[in-house]
Amino acid sequence: MNKIVILSPDSIEVKMAGPAIRYWNIAKELSKHLEVTLFTPNNCLLKADFPVIEFSRKVFIEHAKKADAIIIQGTKLWESPYIKKLGIPLIIDLYDPFIFENFEMFSDSTFSLNMHQSSLTILLDQLKHGDFFICASEKQRDFWLGMLSAINRINPKEYEIDKTFYHLIDIVPFGLSEEIPTKTEQVLKGVYPGINRDDKVILWGGGLWDWLDPLTAIRAISKICEQRSDVKLFFMGTVHPNANLADMTMVTKAMDLSNSLGLTDKYVFFNEWVDYNKRHNYLLEADIGLSLHFNHIETRFSFRTRILDYIWCDLPVISTEGDILSEYVTVNKIGLNIPCEDADTLAETINKMLSNLNDYVIGPNLKKQFYWQQCVQPLVKDRYLISTGKNEQLSIRGSSKFSFYFVKLHYYFRKKQYSFLIRKIFNTLKSRFK
């Protein structure tokens, strides 16, 4: 394989969230081995050694027809069925099992079952048309092997090729940079209003998604500040940089809780979003990195990418137990795990860790396995895109596009997110005519 087209599901710009960061780095790393063209939903102004093109149907088709494969993730394949008709092998990125996230996002919707059926339809469409699949961990791979088995993508023809089925689905985790992070400016201690130079900063890296638990962190800080005044909780991102995505309910819940406890701008700080290339300054100044979630199925199959940033910057970690990276934290002794929704234990653990920060050492060998160069190896090797059992799969009928869009429209209208709806409809129509 010589030429690959990558379609990012998220805007790639100065401020980026997880999917955009993943596709930016995969493209950068693969460009060292292959001819790469990266398509983005926005007009990307970041400098790259490969073409970065704002997505339009016409231009995308021109490049895709000359490619040996297309990497795609999320809803784009289902929204743009013409991609399936190009006859170009499709590499489906399954690192984000969004059907589980949607359980939390739409849990209070009267159409939650309809939303789930629509999400499952999108997912099954990917499993049907994909020629090669990637995911973030062995645990995720086991889940996707089960899904592929259910539609008979795991069959005797594929077994003849590779009895492990790694030719069909392999692991491309989220990665971290090989570059050693070096502080370039003071951003928190003694600079950010309300945070003193000698304070201890507990950092919440990344966004406040509905399936995460910032509330326990806030309650823990409320308990700590009764005993000491030098511990501050800083949320790095509360406003998603992609305006086409709806606001998370959890952001409002967290701010309301902090306000009700009198903590906001005294002990708890909500930042809008940090520039991707400046995030290391916040991580290097912090004393502890947090990754907290609830006890539900999303946790079990998640891959908490914020923990990789903590590892990159040698930041000790406190995480809720239950996901694969929290297991990594304890096994490698780079932090501590706590039970779900236990503010008392979290407060005790923060105080304990602040007294023994030197006990948590993140050596270079722990980082190497997550370097992007290592992560993308399954996409560089020769032995994939050789599936022969695709035609043996079962035929499954899912929900219609009308049902999907109607449910989402009803949900956001009920949430009174009118400006988001108008923006989303406008951008959707705009993309249709590109």
C-alpha positions as CSV (number, residue, x, y, z in Angstrom):
1,M,0.0,0.0,0.0
2,N,1.4,3.4,-1.0
3,K,-1.4,6.0,-0.8
4,I,-3.9,6.4,2.0
5,V,-6.7,9.0,2.5
6,I,-7.7,9.8,6.1
7,L,-11.0,11.4,6.9
8,S,-11.0,13.1,10.3
9,P,-14.4,13.1,12.1
10,D,-13.5,16.3,14.0
11,S,-12.1,19.7,13.3
12,I,-8.3,19.9,13.4
13,E,-7.1,23.3,14.6
14,V,-5.2,25.1,17.4
15,K,-7.7,23.8,19.9
16,M,-8.5,20.1,19.5
17,A,-10.4,17.3,21.3
18,G,-9.6,13.6,21.2
19,P,-10.7,12.5,17.7
20,A,-9.0,15.4,16.0
21,I,-5.8,14.8,18.0
22,R,-5.9,11.1,17.1
23,Y,-6.3,11.7,13.3
24,W,-3.7,14.5,13.3
25,N,-1.1,12.3,14.8
26,I,-2.0,9.2,12.8
27,A,-1.6,11.2,9.6
28,K,1.7,12.7,10.7
29,E,3.1,9.3,11.6
30,L,1.8,7.5,8.5
31,S,3.2,10.2,6.3
32,K,6.7,9.0,7.2
33,H,5.8,5.7,5.5
34,L,3.0,6.4,3.0
35,E,1.6,9.1,0.8
36,V,-1.1,10.6,3.1
37,T,-3.9,13.0,2.4
38,L,-5.9,14.2,5.4
39,F,-9.4,15.5,5.0
40,T,-10.9,17.6,7.8
41,P,-14.4,19.2,8.4
42,N,-12.8,22.6,8.7
43,N,-10.2,24.7,6.9
44,C,-7.1,23.6,8.8
45,L,-4.4,26.1,9.1
46,L,-1.9,24.0,10.9
47,K,1.4,23.2,9.0
48,A,2.0,19.7,7.8
49,D,4.3,17.8,5.5
50,F,1.3,16.2,3.8
51,P,-1.9,17.7,2.2
52,V,-4.6,18.7,4.6
53,I,-7.8,19.5,2.7
54,E,-11.2,20.8,3.9
55,F,-13.7,18.1,3.1
56,S,-15.9,18.4,0.1
57,R,-17.6,15.6,-1.7
58,K,-16.0,16.3,-5.1
59,V,-12.5,16.8,-3.9
60,F,-12.6,13.8,-1.6
61,I,-13.8,11.5,-4.3
62,E,-11.0,12.7,-6.6
63,H,-8.4,11.8,-4.0
64,A,-10.1,8.6,-2.7
65,K,-10.3,7.1,-6.2
66,K,-6.5,7.2,-6.4
67,A,-6.0,5.8,-2.9
68,D,-5.2,2.3,-1.8
69,A,-7.3,2.7,1.4
70,I,-9.5,5.1,3.3
71,I,-9.4,5.5,7.1
72,I,-12.8,6.6,8.5
73,Q,-14.5,6.8,11.9
74,G,-17.8,7.8,13.4
75,T,-21.0,8.6,11.4
76,K,-19.4,9.8,8.2
77,L,-19.6,6.5,6.3
78,W,-23.3,6.2,7.1
79,E,-24.0,9.8,6.3
80,S,-22.1,9.6,3.0
81,P,-23.0,6.3,1.4
82,Y,-21.2,7.2,-1.9
83,I,-17.9,6.4,-0.1
84,K,-19.0,2.7,0.0
85,K,-19.5,2.7,-3.7
86,L,-16.0,3.9,-4.6
87,G,-14.6,0.4,-4.4
88,I,-11.7,1.5,-2.3
89,P,-10.8,-0.6,0.8
90,L,-12.2,0.9,4.0
91,I,-10.2,0.9,7.3
92,I,-12.8,1.4,10.0
93,D,-11.6,3.0,13.3
94,L,-13.6,1.6,16.2
95,Y,-11.6,3.1,19.0
96,D,-14.6,5.0,20.3
97,P,-17.6,2.7,21.1
98,F,-20.1,5.5,20.9
99,I,-23.1,3.4,21.4
100,F,-22.1,3.2,25.1
101,E,-21.5,6.9,25.4
102,N,-25.0,7.6,24.0
103,F,-26.5,5.6,26.9
104,E,-25.4,8.5,29.1
105,M,-26.0,11.3,26.7
106,F,-29.6,10.4,25.8
107,S,-30.6,8.7,29.1
108,D,-33.3,11.2,29.9
109,S,-34.7,11.2,26.4
110,T,-38.1,9.7,25.6
111,F,-36.5,8.5,22.4
112,S,-33.5,6.8,24.0
113,L,-34.4,3.4,22.5
114,N,-34.8,5.0,19.0
115,M,-31.5,6.8,19.4
116,H,-29.8,3.5,20.4
117,Q,-31.2,1.7,17.4
118,S,-30.0,4.5,15.1
119,S,-26.5,4.4,16.6
120,L,-26.5,0.6,16.3
121,T,-27.5,0.9,12.7
122,I,-24.5,3.2,12.0
123,L,-22.2,0.8,13.8
124,L,-23.5,-2.2,11.9
125,D,-23.1,-0.3,8.6
126,Q,-19.4,0.1,9.5
127,L,-18.9,-3.6,10.4
128,K,-20.7,-4.5,7.1
129,H,-18.6,-2.4,4.8
130,G,-15.2,-2.4,6.5
131,D,-12.2,-4.3,5.0
132,F,-10.0,-3.8,8.1
133,F,-10.8,-2.6,11.6
134,I,-8.7,-0.9,14.3
135,C,-9.5,-0.3,17.9
136,A,-7.7,0.9,21.1
137,S,-7.1,-2.1,23.3
138,E,-7.3,-5.9,23.6
139,K,-10.5,-5.5,25.7
140,Q,-12.1,-3.5,22.9
141,R,-10.9,-6.0,20.4
142,D,-12.7,-8.8,22.2
143,F,-15.9,-6.7,22.1
144,W,-15.6,-6.0,18.4
145,L,-14.7,-9.7,17.6
146,G,-18.1,-10.5,19.3
147,M,-19.9,-7.9,17.2
148,L,-18.2,-9.1,14.0
149,S,-19.0,-12.7,14.9
150,A,-22.7,-11.8,15.3
151,I,-22.9,-10.7,11.6
152,N,-20.7,-13.6,10.4
153,R,-17.7,-11.5,9.5
154,I,-15.8,-14.0,11.7
155,N,-16.1,-17.1,9.5
156,P,-14.1,-20.0,8.0
157,K,-12.8,-18.1,5.1
158,E,-11.2,-15.5,7.4
159,Y,-10.0,-18.3,9.7
160,E,-8.1,-19.8,6.8
161,I,-6.2,-16.5,6.4
162,D,-5.3,-16.0,10.0
163,K,-6.5,-18.0,12.9
164,T,-6.1,-15.0,15.3
165,F,-8.0,-12.7,12.9
166,Y,-5.5,-9.9,13.3
167,H,-5.6,-9.6,9.6
168,L,-9.2,-8.3,10.1
169,I,-9.0,-6.3,13.3
170,D,-5.9,-5.0,15.1
171,I,-5.0,-2.6,17.8
172,V,-4.1,1.1,17.1
173,P,-4.3,2.8,20.5
174,F,-4.3,6.5,21.2
175,G,-0.7,7.5,21.5
176,L,1.7,10.2,22.9
177,S,4.5,12.2,21.5
178,E,8.1,11.1,21.6
179,E,9.1,14.7,22.1
180,I,10.1,15.4,25.7
181,P,7.7,18.1,27.0
182,T,9.5,21.3,28.0
183,K,7.8,24.1,29.8
184,T,7.6,27.3,27.8
185,E,5.5,29.6,30.0
186,Q,3.9,29.8,33.4
187,V,0.2,29.3,33.1
188,L,-1.3,28.3,36.5
189,K,0.6,28.8,39.7
190,G,1.0,32.5,40.6
191,V,-0.5,33.4,37.2
192,Y,-4.1,32.2,36.9
193,P,-6.4,34.3,39.1
194,G,-7.1,32.5,42.4
195,I,-4.2,30.0,42.1
196,N,-1.2,31.0,44.2
197,R,2.4,30.1,43.4
198,D,2.7,27.6,46.3
199,D,-0.7,25.9,45.7
200,K,-1.1,22.3,44.8
201,V,-3.0,21.9,41.5
202,I,-5.2,18.9,40.8
203,L,-5.7,18.8,37.0
204,W,-8.7,17.5,35.1
205,G,-7.3,17.1,31.6
206,G,-9.7,17.1,28.7
207,G,-13.4,17.8,28.6
208,L,-16.3,17.2,30.9
209,W,-18.2,14.5,29.0
210,D,-21.5,13.2,30.2
211,W,-20.1,9.7,31.0
212,L,-17.3,11.1,33.2
213,D,-17.6,12.1,36.9
214,P,-16.3,15.6,37.7
215,L,-18.9,15.9,40.5
216,T,-17.0,13.5,42.8
217,A,-13.8,15.6,42.3
218,I,-15.6,18.8,43.2
219,R,-17.1,17.2,46.4
220,A,-13.6,16.0,47.3
221,I,-12.2,19.5,47.0
222,S,-15.0,20.8,49.2
223,K,-13.9,18.4,51.9
224,I,-10.2,19.2,51.5
225,C,-10.6,22.9,51.7
226,E,-12.1,22.6,55.1
227,Q,-8.7,21.5,56.3
228,R,-6.3,23.3,54.0
229,S,-6.5,26.2,51.5
230,D,-3.7,25.3,49.1
231,V,-5.3,22.6,47.0
232,K,-7.0,23.8,43.8
233,L,-8.9,21.9,41.1
234,F,-8.5,23.0,37.5
235,F,-10.7,21.8,34.7
236,M,-8.7,22.3,31.4
237,G,-11.7,22.2,29.0
238,T,-15.4,23.1,29.4
239,V,-16.2,24.5,25.9
240,H,-15.6,22.0,23.1
241,P,-13.6,23.6,20.3
242,N,-15.9,22.1,17.7
243,A,-19.0,24.4,17.5
244,N,-20.8,21.7,15.6
245,L,-21.0,19.5,18.7
246,A,-23.7,20.0,21.3
247,D,-22.9,21.2,24.9
248,M,-22.5,18.4,27.4
249,T,-25.0,18.4,30.3
250,M,-22.2,17.5,32.7
251,V,-20.6,20.9,32.3
252,T,-23.7,22.6,33.7
253,K,-24.0,20.0,36.5
254,A,-20.4,20.5,37.5
255,M,-20.6,24.3,37.5
256,D,-23.9,24.3,39.4
257,L,-22.4,22.0,42.1
258,S,-19.3,24.1,42.4
259,N,-21.3,27.3,42.7
260,S,-23.6,25.8,45.3
261,L,-20.6,24.8,47.4
262,G,-19.0,28.3,47.0
263,L,-15.9,26.8,45.4
264,T,-15.9,28.4,41.9
265,D,-12.9,30.7,41.3
266,K,-11.7,30.0,44.9
267,Y,-10.9,26.3,44.9
268,V,-12.4,25.1,41.6
269,F,-11.6,26.7,38.2
270,F,-13.3,26.1,34.9
271,N,-11.2,26.9,31.8
272,E,-12.8,27.1,28.4
273,W,-10.2,25.0,26.4
274,V,-6.4,24.8,26.2
275,D,-4.4,25.1,22.9
276,Y,-3.2,21.6,21.9
277,N,0.4,22.8,21.6
278,K,0.3,24.5,25.0
279,R,-1.4,21.8,27.1
280,H,2.0,20.5,28.3
281,N,2.5,23.8,30.3
282,Y,-0.6,23.0,32.4
283,L,0.4,19.4,32.8
284,L,3.9,20.2,33.9
285,E,2.7,22.7,36.5
286,A,0.1,20.4,38.0
287,D,0.8,18.0,40.9
288,I,-1.9,15.3,40.2
289,G,-3.9,14.3,37.2
290,L,-7.5,13.1,37.6
291,S,-9.5,10.6,35.5
292,L,-12.9,9.9,37.1
293,H,-15.9,8.1,35.7
294,F,-19.0,6.2,36.7
295,N,-19.5,2.5,37.0
296,H,-21.2,1.6,33.7
297,I,-20.5,-0.2,30.5
298,E,-18.8,2.7,28.8
299,T,-16.1,2.6,31.4
300,R,-15.3,-1.0,30.8
301,F,-14.6,-0.5,27.1
302,S,-13.2,3.0,27.3
303,F,-9.6,4.2,26.6
304,R,-9.1,7.3,28.7
305,T,-6.7,9.3,26.5
306,R,-6.2,12.1,29.1
307,I,-4.2,9.5,31.2
308,L,-1.7,9.3,28.3
309,D,-1.1,13.1,28.6
310,Y,-0.4,12.6,32.3
311,I,2.1,9.8,31.6
312,W,3.7,12.0,28.9
313,C,4.3,14.8,31.4
314,D,5.3,12.5,34.4
315,L,2.1,13.5,36.3
316,P,1.0,11.1,39.1
317,V,-2.5,9.8,38.4
318,I,-5.6,9.2,40.5
319,S,-8.2,7.3,38.5
320,T,-11.5,5.6,39.1
321,E,-11.2,1.8,38.8
322,G,-12.8,-0.2,36.1
323,D,-11.1,0.7,32.7
324,I,-8.0,-0.6,31.1
325,L,-5.8,2.4,31.7
326,S,-6.7,2.6,35.4
327,E,-5.4,-1.0,35.6
328,Y,-2.2,0.3,33.8
329,V,-1.9,3.0,36.4
330,T,-1.8,0.6,39.4
331,V,0.2,-2.2,37.8
332,N,3.0,0.3,36.9
333,K,2.7,2.1,40.2
334,I,2.3,5.6,38.6
335,G,-0.8,6.5,40.6
336,L,-3.7,5.2,42.6
337,N,-7.2,3.9,41.9
338,I,-10.3,4.7,43.9
339,P,-13.9,3.3,43.9
340,C,-16.5,5.1,41.8
341,E,-18.3,8.1,43.3
342,D,-16.4,8.1,46.6
343,A,-15.6,11.7,47.5
344,D,-14.2,10.8,50.9
345,T,-11.7,8.3,49.5
346,L,-10.7,10.7,46.8
347,A,-10.1,13.5,49.3
348,E,-7.9,11.1,51.4
349,T,-6.1,9.9,48.4
350,I,-5.3,13.4,47.1
351,N,-3.8,14.3,50.5
352,K,-1.9,11.1,50.7
353,M,-0.4,11.5,47.2
354,L,0.5,15.1,47.8
355,S,2.6,14.0,50.7
356,N,4.4,11.4,48.6
357,L,4.6,12.6,45.0
358,N,8.1,11.2,44.5
359,D,6.8,7.7,45.0
360,Y,5.2,7.7,41.6
361,V,7.9,7.6,38.9
362,I,7.0,7.3,35.2
363,G,10.0,5.9,33.5
364,P,10.8,6.2,29.7
365,N,10.0,2.5,29.1
366,L,6.4,3.0,30.2
367,K,6.0,5.8,27.6
368,K,7.6,4.0,24.6
369,Q,4.8,1.5,24.1
370,F,2.4,4.5,23.6
371,Y,4.6,6.5,21.2
372,W,2.6,7.2,18.0
373,Q,5.3,5.6,15.9
374,Q,4.6,2.4,17.7
375,C,0.8,2.7,17.8
376,V,0.4,3.0,14.0
377,Q,2.4,-0.1,13.2
378,P,-0.6,-2.2,12.2
379,L,-1.4,0.4,9.5
380,V,2.2,0.2,8.2
381,K,2.6,-3.6,7.9
382,D,1.8,-5.4,4.7
383,R,-0.5,-8.1,5.9
384,Y,-3.9,-6.6,6.1
385,L,-6.7,-5.6,3.6
386,I,-6.7,-9.3,2.7
387,S,-10.1,-10.2,4.0
388,T,-12.0,-12.7,1.8
389,G,-15.0,-13.6,3.8
390,K,-16.9,-10.2,3.6
391,N,-19.6,-11.6,1.4
392,E,-20.5,-14.3,3.9
393,Q,-22.0,-11.8,6.4
394,L,-25.6,-11.7,7.5
395,S,-28.0,-9.1,6.2
396,I,-29.4,-6.9,9.0
397,R,-31.9,-4.1,8.5
398,G,-31.4,-1.1,10.8
399,S,-33.1,2.2,11.4
400,S,-33.7,4.9,8.7
401,K,-31.8,8.2,8.4
402,F,-35.1,9.9,9.0
403,S,-35.5,8.2,12.4
404,F,-32.0,9.1,13.4
405,Y,-32.3,12.8,12.5
406,F,-35.8,13.1,13.9
407,V,-34.7,11.7,17.3
408,K,-31.7,14.0,17.5
409,L,-33.8,17.0,16.5
410,H,-36.4,16.3,19.1
411,Y,-33.7,15.7,21.8
412,Y,-31.9,19.0,21.3
413,F,-35.1,20.9,20.8
414,R,-36.3,19.6,24.2
415,K,-33.0,20.7,25.7
416,K,-33.6,24.2,24.3
417,Q,-30.3,24.1,22.4
418,Y,-31.8,26.2,19.6
419,S,-28.6,28.0,18.6
420,F,-26.8,24.7,18.3
421,L,-29.6,23.3,16.2
422,I,-29.6,26.2,13.8
423,R,-25.8,26.0,13.5
424,K,-25.9,22.3,13.0
425,I,-28.6,22.4,10.3
426,F,-26.7,25.2,8.5
427,N,-23.4,23.4,8.5
428,T,-25.0,20.1,7.4
429,L,-26.7,21.8,4.5
430,K,-23.4,23.6,3.7
431,S,-21.5,20.3,3.6
432,R,-24.1,18.8,1.3
433,F,-23.4,21.4,-1.4
434,K,-19.6,21.4,-1.2
